[in-house]
Amino acid sequence: MNRKQLIMVVMVVVLAACGNNTADVTNSTIEDKQSELEVESRDTTTPETVEVFTEPFKEGIFVDFAKYKEAVKEEQILEVLKSNFESLITDNEEQFRNSFLTEKNADPNMFWFESPDQFQFIEIESIEHYPEKGNIHIYVIGNSQPPDGTISPMKMMYAFRKSDAGQWKIYTID
C-alpha cells in the first residue's frame, strides 16, 4: 500500500468514527464547565439603531464620530480611527502606518491598505471596553467595492491599546 492510499484509509476510519459519535450532555455538566471558565468582563456599548446605507456606493467616511465620544471615553481613539479611515480612502501609507501601535502591528494589516477596494465607512456598530487588559474594540460596518464594481457589506473590528507613551493606537484590524 503506498503512502497516499494509507492516508486515505486513515482518513476514512477517522471520519467514520467521528460520524457515529454522539454525546449525552446534561445541564449539570454544562454548568460545571461554565463555572470552570473565567469569563472576561467587558463594557459593551451598542447604538440603539444602525442605519443601513441604501444609496449608490460612494467611497468615504459617513460615521458621525461625535455620537460616540461618550461611549468611547477616550476621544483620541476616535481621532486615530478616523485617521485610519482617511488613510485607506486617500491611499496614504504613512498615515495608515502611523495609526498603529508599532510597525510590527502595522505590517500584518497592510493587506487592508494594499487592497484595490474602495471603502465606505458607515457606522460604528459597537464599542467594547476590556479594562482588565487595557483594550478597546470598535466594530465598524460599511461596504467595500472592488474594481469589478460589486458592492459587499463589511464589518471590521479595530482593536486599540495604549502605547508606552500613553497614546491610544490600533494594534490590529480584523
N, C-alpha and C positions, 0 to 999 in steps of 0.2 A: 504494500500500500504506500503510495507516495505521500508527500507532505500535505498537498492540497486536499487529498481525499481524507486523510486523517483529521485535518482541521474541520472539514465539512461534517464528518461523523461526530466529532466532539460538539460542534455547534448544534446539530440536530438533537443530540442527547440532552444538552443543557436546556435548549428551548422546550423540549418535550417535558422535562422535569419541572420547569417553571410554569408551564401551561396548566398543569394539574394541581398546582399549589393553591390551596385555599386556606385562609386564616380565620380563626374564630377570635374576634376582638370583642372584649367586654368593656362596659363602661368603666369598671374599676381599673382595668389595665390602662385605658386611655388617661384616666385621672391620675394614676400613678406616674405615668410617663410625663404628663403635663407638669406635675409638681416637681419632677426632676429637672425640667428645663428652666433655665434662668431667662425670664422674659425681659428684654430691654425696654425700659420706659422711654416714651417719647411724647413730645407735644406736637400734635398734628393739627395744622390749620388748613382747611379747605374752603374755598369760597362757596357760598350757597348756590350760585348758578354760574355756569360756564357757557358763554355764548359760542355757538357754532358759526363759523365763517361760511357764508353761503355765496359770497360774491366771487367773481372770477379770480383766479390766482394772481396775487400781486406780491412780489418779494418785498419784505420789510418787517418792521417791528410794530406790532399793534397792541402790545401789552401796556396796560395802564399801571405803571410802576407805583404811582402814588397810593393806589388802592392797597398795596401790600406792605407799606412801611411799618405799620404797627405789628403785623403778623411776623415779619422777618426779625424785627427787633434790632437789626444791625443794618443801617442804611448803606454802608459800604458794600454789603453783599449785593444789593440791587444795582449799585453802580458797576460792579465787576460783571454781573450777569448781563447788563445792558451793553457794556463794552465788548463782551464776548459775542453777543448777537451782532453788533455792528461790525466786528471784525470778519464774521462769516459773510455778511452781506457786501462789504466793501473789499473783500479779499486782502485784508491787512494782516499778514502773518505775524509781524512784530506785536501788534495789538492782541492777536489771538494768544500768542505765547505768554505775553505779559499778564494775562488774566489767570494763569496757572500758578500754583504754589511754587513749583520748580520746573526747570527744563525736563527733568526726569518725569514729571507728571504730564507735561505738555506732549512729549514725544508719542506716547501710545494713543493720544487723542487727535493726532494730526489728520487722521482719515476724515474727520468732520471738515477740517479746513480744505483738504485736498479734493473733496467731493465736488463733482461738476454741478451738483444740485443747487437750485435756488431755494432759499428758506423763507418761510412766512411764520413768524413767531406771534401767536395769537393770544395766549393766556397762560397764567400760572395756575396750574391745576391744584397743587397742594404744596405746603411747606412743612417739613418735618424737622423738629429740633431733637438732637441727641445730646443732651447736656453732659452725660457721663463720659462721652467720647469727644465732646467739643466739636461735633459735626452738625451741619445743617444741610438737608437735602431739599432741593426745589425741583418740582416736576413741572415741566413746561409742555404745553401742547401747541401744535401748529400743523403746517403742511410743508412738504418738500416737492420740488418739481425738477426731475432730471431733464437733460437735453431733449429727450423724446417727447416731452410735453405732458406726460401723465402726472397726475397730482395724487400724492399719497399722504394720508394723515401720519403724523409723527408725534411721539411722546419722548421727551428727553429728560433724564434725571441729572441735574447738576449737583455735585457733592462739594461742599465748601468746608474749609478748615482754616484756622488761623496760622499764619506763618510765624517763624521765630521772632519776627519784628512786630508781631501783633496785628498784621493786616489780614483780612479775610480774602482768601483766594480759592480758586477751583482746584480740587485735587483729582477729579475725574468727571467725565461726562459719559453717561450710559444711555 
